[in-house]
């Protein structure tokens, strides 16, 4: 599977309300021992990510995650941007994910960041 297809399946899992269908998407895109982390939490393994996404969907009912860039990949590492979109269609928050691919081409690590990078503090 091409890297963009892996990331699309991963992104679709964030929007899939059916647990079995979400798991099927992650079976395609997420390594068995994958690790996800962002400022709100950490999930280990596919079951952990399935549950983490369910928590997101519960907390942000009616919201979705949309990819907002292509995938930049080299040497098994990647990055892409996304937006959380509210029920009214407006972006609530944007972010960037950095990832690592497993030898089989699925994601084995995603580290997510929310919003733009902090401003550079002046040097003293």
Secondary structure as UniProt FT lines:
FT   HELIX           3..15
FT   HELIX           19..29
FT   STRAND          30..38
FT   TURN            39..40
FT   STRAND          41..44
FT   HELIX           45..59
FT   TURN            60..62
FT   STRAND          64..67
FT   STRAND          72..74
FT   TURN            75..76
FT   STRAND          77..85
FT   TURN            87..88
FT   STRAND          91..101
FT   TURN            103..104
FT   STRAND          107..114
//
